[in-house]
Amino acid sequence: MAAPTATDFRAPLPVRDYEAVITLHDNPDPADALVTWDSAFEPAGADEGTAAAVITGVLQDGLDAVK
């Protein structure tokens, strides 16, 4: 089974070589889910702090959208 992928959350992003893994974990409380979204990237066109802040916003927006 292929892993889910998504692109162009907010294009253009100030990163290159972006990779992410979204994992849904078992949770004893059926009303909640535990989701982790790990990513790796290289800054491109912005300093590392700015690139990380943009990616953090993208990740948070994505997680908020599935609540």
Summary of the structure (lengths in Angstrom):
residues: 67
radius of gyration: 13.6
end to end distance: 24.5
largest distance: 42.8
contacts: 132
relative contact order: 0.24
helix: 27%
strand: 31%
